[in-house]
Amino acid sequence: MSSLICGSLAFDTIATFDGRFAEHILPDKIHVLNVAFLVPELRREFGGCAGNIAYTLKLLGGDPLMLAALGDDGADYEHRLDELRISRRFVRVVAGSHTAQAHIVTDRDDNQITSFHPGAMQFAHTQDIPQLPELRLGIIAPDGRQAMLEHAAQMAQAGLPFVFDPGQGLPMFDGDELREFVRQATWVVVNDYEAAMLCTRTGWSLQQIATELRGLVVTRGAQGCEVHEGGTCSTVAGVRASRVVDPTGCGDAFRGALLWALEAGWSLPDACRLGNVLGARKVACSGPQNHSLDLQQALQDMREAYGDVSSGAVGGARAA
């Protein structure tokens, strides 16, 4: 079985600022903002939501298929995917375009300022959702605006259960579009800031949004997450990272683990517990695709953090 991941492939240029943004940005001068941050640490990483999610899903033994686009400069990324044995079957190279580029500055409190050039991602909608019998689940992660609209509609039409994960792409859509995403999706996963924006734009409360879905997850970083399903809301505790190095890609690691667990038939709370474990592992590493652990270690970390889990998933056949 496979999960179809629709989203971006990007090169991330990540810089670390030793100070705090709040100490350098004057609230009464926002209208004439002109600041510079000295960043002694700078590195280039493989990133993009689709690539990051696929990386974690592959670590756990999943079989990700990505529907994504690279530019003319994407040969290094193609080589990396081959090394990871992640299929490029539906990764299109768009001639005359750059691969999407993110430039991220992180301060000592893990606040981030990001600029993003979409490049080839703007052409992601030119590929349709493949009709493959092995597809079990899908996810609509941040991507080109038209791609997100069309691919969500195609998944819904095909009857493929999918996660709607708008991320930083959420502001691209108005209330009508977001309400349609929610109606089409099986699950929605957002962080607490995105949850507030989703409620504001749709005019729906979290409880109303949850009634349209099998499940709604609101992540809160180290504080864990809220799980809304079946008319109830439960809290899944977070997992403390061994050290806090870099938050970039933490949410994508969570989602990769979530997809693996949902594909394996786990309950949504247990899927979130595994997601928290992978998120904590990612935070302790620089870059969005450098954390390393196998399934058995992930399950051991989950046992240590949570003890027995309700679904019995940790002892299940797939996890054995």
C-alpha positions as CSV (number, residue, x, y, z in Angstrom):
1,M,0.0,0.0,0.0
2,S,1.1,3.6,-0.6
3,S,0.3,7.1,0.5
4,L,0.1,9.9,-2.1
5,I,1.7,13.1,-1.0
6,C,0.8,16.2,-2.9
7,G,3.0,19.2,-2.0
8,S,6.2,21.0,-2.6
9,L,9.8,20.0,-3.2
10,A,12.2,22.8,-2.3
11,F,15.7,23.7,-1.3
12,D,15.8,25.3,2.1
13,T,18.5,27.9,2.9
14,I,18.4,27.9,6.7
15,A,20.2,30.6,8.9
16,T,20.4,30.8,12.6
17,F,20.2,34.1,14.4
18,D,21.7,34.1,17.9
19,G,19.4,36.8,19.2
20,R,15.7,37.4,19.4
21,F,13.7,39.1,16.6
22,A,11.6,40.9,19.2
23,E,14.6,42.7,20.4
24,H,15.4,44.1,16.9
25,I,11.9,44.8,15.5
26,L,10.4,48.0,16.9
27,P,6.6,47.7,17.0
28,D,6.1,51.4,16.4
29,K,8.3,51.3,13.3
30,I,6.8,48.3,11.4
31,H,5.6,50.7,8.6
32,V,9.3,51.6,7.9
33,L,10.8,48.2,8.7
34,N,14.5,47.9,7.7
35,V,16.4,45.3,9.8
36,A,19.3,43.0,9.2
37,F,20.2,39.9,11.2
38,L,23.8,38.6,11.6
39,V,23.5,34.8,10.9
40,P,26.8,33.0,11.7
41,E,25.3,29.6,10.7
42,L,24.1,29.0,7.2
43,R,23.3,25.8,5.4
44,R,21.3,24.5,2.4
45,E,19.0,21.6,2.9
46,F,16.6,19.4,0.9
47,G,13.1,20.4,1.9
48,G,9.6,21.2,0.8
49,C,6.5,19.7,2.5
50,A,6.2,16.7,0.2
51,G,9.8,15.8,0.4
52,N,9.9,16.2,4.2
53,I,6.7,14.1,4.7
54,A,7.9,11.4,2.4
55,Y,11.3,11.3,4.2
56,T,9.7,10.4,7.5
57,L,7.1,8.1,6.0
58,K,10.0,6.2,4.3
59,L,12.0,6.0,7.6
60,L,9.0,4.2,9.2
61,G,8.9,1.7,6.3
62,G,6.1,3.3,4.3
63,D,6.0,3.6,0.5
64,P,5.4,7.3,-0.3
65,L,4.5,8.5,-3.8
66,M,4.9,12.2,-4.4
67,L,3.0,14.3,-6.9
68,A,5.3,17.3,-7.1
69,A,7.5,19.4,-9.3
70,L,11.2,20.3,-9.6
71,G,13.0,22.9,-11.7
72,D,16.0,22.6,-14.0
73,D,18.2,22.9,-11.0
74,G,16.6,19.8,-9.3
75,A,19.2,17.2,-10.3
76,D,20.6,17.0,-6.8
77,Y,17.2,16.4,-5.3
78,E,16.4,13.7,-7.9
79,H,19.7,12.0,-6.9
80,R,18.8,12.2,-3.2
81,L,15.3,10.7,-3.8
82,D,17.0,7.8,-5.7
83,E,19.4,7.3,-2.8
84,L,16.5,7.2,-0.3
85,R,14.6,4.8,-2.7
86,I,11.7,7.2,-2.8
87,S,9.9,7.0,-6.1
88,R,10.1,9.8,-8.6
89,R,7.4,8.4,-10.8
90,F,5.2,11.4,-10.4
91,V,7.8,14.1,-9.8
92,R,7.8,16.4,-12.9
93,V,10.8,18.5,-13.9
94,V,9.5,21.8,-15.3
95,A,11.9,23.3,-17.9
96,G,12.8,26.9,-17.5
97,S,11.9,27.1,-13.8
98,H,13.8,27.0,-10.6
99,T,13.0,24.4,-7.9
100,A,11.0,26.1,-5.1
101,Q,13.3,27.9,-2.7
102,A,12.7,28.7,1.0
103,H,14.9,31.1,2.9
104,I,14.5,30.7,6.7
105,V,15.9,32.6,9.6
106,T,15.4,31.1,13.0
107,D,16.1,33.1,16.3
108,R,17.0,31.7,19.7
109,D,13.3,31.3,20.7
110,D,12.7,29.2,17.6
111,N,10.7,32.0,15.9
112,Q,11.1,31.9,12.2
113,I,11.0,34.5,9.3
114,T,10.6,32.8,5.9
115,S,10.6,34.0,2.3
116,F,9.5,31.5,-0.4
117,H,9.9,31.4,-4.1
118,P,7.4,28.9,-5.6
119,G,9.2,28.3,-8.9
120,A,8.2,24.9,-10.5
121,M,5.7,24.4,-7.7
122,Q,3.4,26.8,-9.7
123,F,3.0,24.1,-12.3
124,A,2.1,21.2,-9.9
125,H,-1.5,21.3,-11.1
126,T,-0.5,20.1,-14.6
127,Q,-0.4,16.6,-13.2
128,D,-3.6,14.8,-12.2
129,I,-4.0,12.5,-9.3
130,P,-3.0,9.0,-10.5
131,Q,-5.5,6.2,-10.4
132,L,-3.6,3.4,-8.7
133,P,-5.0,0.4,-6.8
134,E,-2.2,0.5,-4.3
135,L,-3.1,4.0,-3.0
136,R,-4.5,3.8,0.5
137,L,-4.4,7.5,1.7
138,G,-3.4,10.9,0.4
139,I,-2.4,14.3,1.8
140,I,-2.8,17.7,0.4
141,A,0.1,19.6,1.8
142,P,1.2,23.2,0.9
143,D,1.7,23.4,-2.8
144,G,0.7,25.7,-5.7
145,R,-2.8,27.2,-5.1
146,Q,-4.4,25.6,-8.2
147,A,-2.7,22.3,-7.5
148,M,-4.2,22.2,-4.0
149,L,-7.7,23.0,-5.3
150,E,-7.6,20.5,-8.1
151,H,-5.9,17.6,-6.3
152,A,-8.2,17.8,-3.4
153,A,-11.2,17.7,-5.7
154,Q,-9.7,14.7,-7.6
155,M,-9.0,12.8,-4.4
156,A,-12.5,13.3,-3.2
157,Q,-14.0,12.3,-6.6
158,A,-11.8,9.2,-6.6
159,G,-12.9,8.3,-3.1
160,L,-9.4,8.4,-1.7
161,P,-9.3,9.3,2.0
162,F,-7.0,12.3,2.5
163,V,-5.6,14.7,5.0
164,F,-6.0,18.4,4.3
165,D,-2.9,20.1,5.6
166,P,-2.9,23.7,4.4
167,G,0.0,24.9,6.5
168,Q,1.4,28.2,5.4
169,G,-0.6,28.0,2.2
170,L,-3.9,28.6,4.1
171,P,-3.9,32.4,3.5
172,M,-4.2,31.7,-0.3
173,F,-7.8,30.6,0.1
174,D,-11.1,32.3,1.0
175,G,-13.8,31.1,3.2
176,D,-15.8,29.3,0.5
177,E,-12.7,27.4,-0.8
178,L,-11.6,26.4,2.7
179,R,-15.1,25.1,3.6
180,E,-15.0,23.0,0.4
181,F,-11.6,21.6,1.3
182,V,-13.0,20.6,4.7
183,R,-16.1,19.0,3.2
184,Q,-13.9,17.0,0.8
185,A,-11.2,15.9,3.3
186,T,-11.3,13.0,5.7
187,W,-8.9,14.6,8.2
188,V,-7.6,18.1,8.7
189,V,-4.3,18.8,10.5
190,V,-3.4,22.4,11.4
191,N,-1.3,24.1,14.1
192,D,-2.9,26.3,16.6
193,Y,-2.3,29.5,14.6
194,E,-3.7,28.0,11.4
195,A,-6.7,26.6,13.4
196,A,-7.6,30.2,14.4
197,M,-7.2,31.4,10.9
198,L,-9.3,28.5,9.5
199,C,-12.1,29.3,11.9
200,T,-12.0,33.0,11.1
201,R,-12.1,32.4,7.3
202,T,-14.7,29.7,7.3
203,G,-16.8,31.2,10.0
204,W,-17.0,27.8,11.6
205,S,-15.8,26.8,15.1
206,L,-13.4,23.9,15.6
207,Q,-16.4,21.8,16.7
208,Q,-18.3,22.7,13.5
209,I,-15.3,21.9,11.4
210,A,-14.9,18.6,13.1
211,T,-18.4,17.5,12.3
212,E,-17.5,17.6,8.6
213,L,-14.6,15.2,9.1
214,R,-13.5,11.8,10.5
215,G,-11.0,13.7,12.6
216,L,-9.4,17.2,13.2
217,V,-6.0,17.6,14.8
218,V,-4.7,20.9,16.2
219,T,-1.0,20.6,16.9
220,R,0.6,22.7,19.7
221,G,4.3,21.9,19.4
222,A,5.9,20.6,22.6
223,Q,2.5,20.9,24.3
224,G,1.1,18.1,22.2
225,C,-2.1,18.3,20.2
226,E,-5.9,18.3,20.4
227,V,-7.8,15.6,18.7
228,H,-11.4,16.2,17.7
229,E,-13.5,13.2,16.5
230,G,-16.9,11.8,17.1
231,G,-18.2,14.9,18.8
232,T,-15.4,14.9,21.5
233,C,-12.1,16.6,22.0
234,S,-9.2,14.8,23.7
235,T,-5.6,16.0,24.4
236,V,-2.5,14.0,23.4
237,A,0.5,15.1,25.5
238,G,3.6,16.2,23.7
239,V,7.0,14.5,23.7
240,R,10.0,16.4,25.1
241,A,12.9,16.6,22.6
242,S,16.3,15.5,23.8
243,R,17.5,18.9,22.8
244,V,16.1,21.8,20.7
245,V,18.2,22.4,17.6
246,D,16.0,23.3,14.7
247,P,12.2,23.3,14.4
248,T,12.2,23.4,10.6
249,G,10.2,20.5,9.2
250,C,8.9,19.4,12.6
251,G,5.3,19.5,11.5
252,D,6.1,17.6,8.4
253,A,7.8,14.8,10.4
254,F,4.6,14.7,12.5
255,R,2.5,14.3,9.4
256,G,4.7,11.6,7.9
257,A,4.3,9.5,11.0
258,L,0.6,10.3,11.1
259,L,0.2,9.0,7.5
260,W,2.1,5.8,8.4
261,A,-0.1,5.1,11.4
262,L,-3.4,5.9,9.7
263,E,-2.4,3.6,6.8
264,A,-1.7,0.9,9.3
265,G,-5.1,1.3,10.9
266,W,-4.2,3.0,14.1
267,S,-6.6,5.2,16.0
268,L,-6.2,8.9,15.4
269,P,-4.9,9.6,19.0
270,D,-2.2,6.9,18.7
271,A,-1.3,8.2,15.2
272,C,-0.8,11.6,16.9
273,R,1.4,10.0,19.6
274,L,3.7,8.6,17.0
275,G,3.7,11.9,15.2
276,N,4.8,13.6,18.4
277,V,7.6,11.1,18.8
278,L,8.9,11.9,15.2
279,G,8.4,15.6,15.7
280,A,10.6,15.5,18.9
281,R,13.3,13.5,17.0
282,K,13.3,16.0,14.2
283,V,13.6,19.1,16.5
284,A,16.8,17.6,17.9
285,C,18.4,17.6,14.4
286,S,19.4,20.4,12.0
287,G,17.4,20.5,8.8
288,P,14.1,18.9,7.8
289,Q,15.5,15.6,6.5
290,N,18.4,14.6,8.7
291,H,16.7,12.8,11.6
292,S,17.3,9.1,11.7
293,L,15.5,6.3,13.4
294,D,13.9,3.0,12.4
295,L,10.4,1.8,13.1
296,Q,11.4,-0.3,16.1
297,Q,13.1,2.7,17.8
298,A,10.2,4.9,17.1
299,L,7.9,2.4,18.7
300,Q,10.2,2.1,21.7
301,D,10.3,5.9,22.1
302,M,6.5,5.8,21.9
303,R,6.3,3.2,24.7
304,E,8.6,5.3,26.9
305,A,6.6,8.4,26.3
306,Y,3.1,7.1,26.6
307,G,3.2,3.5,27.9
308,D,0.4,1.3,26.6
309,V,-1.7,2.8,23.8
310,S,-5.4,2.3,23.3
311,S,-5.4,0.8,19.9
312,G,-2.8,-1.9,20.7
313,A,-1.1,-0.7,17.5
314,V,2.4,-0.9,18.9
315,G,2.1,-4.7,19.3
316,G,0.1,-5.0,16.0
317,A,1.1,-7.1,13.0
318,R,2.4,-4.2,10.9
319,A,4.5,-2.8,13.7
320,A,6.1,-6.2,14.6
